């Protein structure tokens, strides 16, 4: 008799031996330039979302989010400068 395995909770990733599919992977053979371009796009998307959220915050929360946004901008700037070479 086959045992029926229930769907994992939404917050479960790679914690059960029955679910070995990885959500994100590092693939060998991907050129560094292509990887940096994807990192830049991910950071830009995160910045845009954080900017949108910051409009609804005030006080300490707004300052903390500004710090996160600034860190993302600096990281993206570093990556983009590497791409420019």
TILUM-973813 format. One record per atom (N, C-alpha, C, CB): x, y, z. Coordinates in steps of 0.001 Angstrom, whole numbers, plus 524288, in hexadecimal, padded with zeros to 5 digits. Glycine has a CB too. Example, Ala and Ser with C-alpha at 12.3 -4.5 7.8 and 13.67 -1.06 7.14 Angstrom:
BEGIN
833867E9C681E78;8300C7EE6C81E78;833907F31C81E78;82C2C7EE8782356;832327F73681BA8;835667FBDC81BE4;832648001E81EBE;837047FDAA8165D;
//
This chain:
BEGIN
803467FB7480000;800008000080000;8037C804D880000;7FC427FFF7804BB;802538088C7FC87;8054A80D697FC40;803848111E80087;804AD80FFC7F6DB;8075F813658030F;8062E8173B80724;8054B81C8E80499;80AAF8178680B46;8011681F1B805E2;7FFF182447803C1;802AB8285180721;7F9F08255380384;805DF82B7A8049A;808B982F9080755;805D5834AF80678;80E8482FED80569;804418375E80AAA;8016783C4D80A03;804FC8408C807F2;7FEF583E0980F35;8029C84480805A8;805A284904803DF;8084B84B8780883;8021D84D0680101;80D1B84D7A807AC;80FD18500580C04;80D6E8555680D21;815AD8509680AD3;80E3785759811DB;80C7985CB7812F1;80F398607E80F48;80D8B85E39818B7;80CE2864FE80E66;80F1C868C180AC2;8148886A9A80C51;80B9186D5B80A46;815C886A5F8115F;81ADF86C4A81313;81EF7867F28136E;81A5986EF581851;81DD8863588114F;8217A85EF381190;8248985E9D80C7B;81E8B859C4812A2;829A985F0680CE4;82D1585E618085C;8318A85AC9809EA;82F31863C48065A;8320B8567980753;83654852C580806;836CF850C480D97;83B5E855448066D;8329E850768107E;832EF84E66815C5;830DF848D4815FA;82FE7851DF8198E;82E518472D811E1;82C30841EB811B0;82EE783ED580D64;8263B8420B810CB;8304B839F180E69;832CF836CA80A53;82F3A835C0805AE;8349F831A180C96;82A27836A580659;82677835B880218;8265083A347FE2B;82110834D48044A;8287983EA77FFA0;8285A843367FC40;82DF08451A7FB65;824E68479A7FEA1;83061843407F740;835E6844647F64C;836A8848877F214;838C183F717F4C2;8328284A777EFC1;8330384E747EBC0;8348E853937EE4D;82DE384F107E8A1;8388F856007EC29;83A6785AF07EE52;8379485F737EBAC;8406085B7C7EDA8;83642863427EEC8;833A0867D67ECB8;8376086B0B7E969;8315E86B287F129;83C1E86BD17EB58;8402586EA37E884;8450E86B517E886;8412D8741C7EAF8;847F586B7B7E43D;84CD38687F7E3EF;8511C86BE27E19F;84C158637E7E0A4;855E286A607E2BC;85A7086CB67E03F;85C0B868F17DBF6;85F0C86DC17E446;85BE886AAA7D733;85D07867417D2C9;8629A868067D0DD;8592B868407CE5B;86583863CD7D063;86ADC8644A7CE5F;86ACF866087C8AB;86DD085F0F7CEEA;86EE5868BE7C729;86F7286A537C1B9;86CD086F6F7C051;86D5F866357BE5A;86A4C871F97C404;867D5877057C2F1;86C1B87B2E7C32F;863478783B7C6F2;86CB387E427BF11;870B48825A7BF2B;86FBB886457C395;870DE885377B9E8;873EF8880C7C5FE;8738288BBB7CA57;870888909C7C8B7;878EF88D397CC5E;8714E892637C3EF;86E99897157C20E;868AB896527C227;87069898757BC7A;866EB891CF7C05F;86149890AC7C06D;85F2D8906C7C5FC;8602B88B827BD99;8622F88E0F7C989;8608C88DB27CEFC;86039893237D169;8645888A387D21D;8640E896807D04D;863FD89BD27D261;85F5B89EED7D045;8691889E9F7D10C;85DFE89E057CB67;859788A0BB7C92E;8547C89F247CC0C;858F589F8A7C348;853F589A1D7CD57;84F5C8984F7D02D;84F4189A8C7D5B4;84F3F892547D05C;853CC89ABA7D83A;8541E89D067DD78;8526B8A2BB7DD48;859BF89C917DFAF;854408A5937D95D;852D68AB137D8D3;84CEE8ABB47D833;855AF8AD847D425;84A8B8A8697D4FE;844E18A8B07D42E;841DB8A7647D926;8433E8A4FC7CFD0;843B08A37A7DC14;8411F8A2137E0FE;8417D8A6807E4F1;8438989D197E344;846198A8EB7E556;846C78AD417E8F8;843738B1F37E76B;84C838AED37E940;843258B3027E253;83FED8B7607E084;83A318B6767E1DB;840938B8287DA97;838648B1B67E11D;833008B0667E26C;832038B1097E843;831BC8AACE7E0B7;835B08AF467EB72;835298AFD97F11E;8350F8B59A7F2A3;839A78AD087F3F7;8385A8B8C17F02F;8386D8BE637F146;8332B8C0E37F00C;83CBF8C1137EE1C;831098BFA27EB78;82C0C8C1ED7E9DF;827AC8C0727EDAB;82AA38C0297E450;8279A8BB847EF4C;823A18B9D17F308;824548BC777F84A;823CD8B3EA7F3B4;829298BCDD7FA16;82A2B8BF677FF18;828BE8C52F7FEE0;82FEB8BEC0800A6;829E18C7C67FA7E;828658CD3F7F9DE;8227A8CDE57FA51;82A538CF5C7F494;81FA98CA4F7F7F5;819EF8CA857F81E;817F98C9D77FDBA;8178D8C6427F488;81A578C63E8008F;818CA8C544805FB;81A278C9EB80972;81B708C04980810;81E978CC6480869;8206A8D0A380BD2;81C958D53880BFF;825BD8D292809FC;819758D5D6807F9;815A08DA14807E2;811788D96580C1D;813088DA6480286;810ED8D4A980E1F;80CE98D38881205;80F1C8D32F8178F;80A2D8CE7B810A8;814188D44F8182E;8169E8D3E981D49;818328D94681F52;81B678D05981CF9;819228D97E82450;81B258DE528269E;81E938DCE582B41;8169B8E20A82852;8217C8E0B382D0E;824AE8DFE9831AC;829108DC02830DF;821588DE2B83612;829FE8D8E3834D5;82E4D8D523834CE;82DCA8D12F83065;82E938D24F83A00;8290F8CF5E82F55;828538CB9082B26;829FC8CDC9825E1;822A28C9CF82AEC;828A38D2A2824DC;82A278D52381FF4;830138D5AD81F9E;8278B8DA8881F70;8328D8D70F823F4;838418D797823FB;83AEF8D2518232B;83A168DA0B82924;838D48CE3B8258C;83B178C90B824DD;83A8F8C73681F33;838768C51F82891;8360C8C81D81CF2;835538C68681786;838C28C9BB813EB;82F9C8C70E815ED;839758CEBD8150D;83CF78D1F3811EC;842758CFA781206;83D038D7A2813ED;844228CDCB81685;8494B8CB6981708;849B88C67E813A6;84A6B8CA1481CCB;845A28C36881394;845918BEB68104C;845CD8C03E80A8A;840A08BB6381166;842B58C41C80906;842AA8C5E880394;8480E8C7E68020B;83E848CA3D802C6;84A778CAE780578;84FA38CD0280461;853998C891803A7;851618D0B0808D2;853558C48A806E0;856D18C00B80651;855FD8BD3B80124;856018BC3F80AD2;851148BCB37FF82;84FF78BA347FA7A;852108BD7D7F5FB;84A0F8B9547F9D1;8516A8C2A27F65F;8536C8C61A7F249;859598C5B57F1DA;851D48CBC47F363;85C058C5797F657;861BA8C50D7F640;8636B8BFCD7F3F2;863FB8C5B67FBCF;860C08BB9A7F565;862118B6757F34C;861268B64A7ED67;85ED68B22F7F609;85CCA8B8867EBAB;85BAC8B8947E612;85FA18BBF27E333;8561C8BA927E50A;8612D8C0617E58D;865268C3B37E328;86A518C0DD7E27F;865F38C8917E665;86BCD8BDD27E66F;870998BAC97E60E;870508B6D27E1A6;871B58B8087EB31;86BFE8B3F17E17F;86B428B01C7DD54;86B258B29C7D7F2;866468AD197DE36;8685C8B6F57D78B;8680A8B9A67D281;86D4F8BBC27D0CA;8641D8BE147D2C8;870868BD827D487;875C58BF637D313;879278BAF07D111;878738C2067D7C4;878608B6487D319;87B448B1C67D114;879858B05F7CB8D;87A8F8AD107D4B2;874768B11F7CA8F;8726E8B0137C54A;874518B40B7C157;86C868B0047C556;875798B8D47C30F;876FF8BCF67BF7F;87C908BC3C7BD60;8768B8C22D7C236;87FAF8B9157C00E;885158B84B7BE4B;885728B5047B974;8883E8B5D07C281;
//
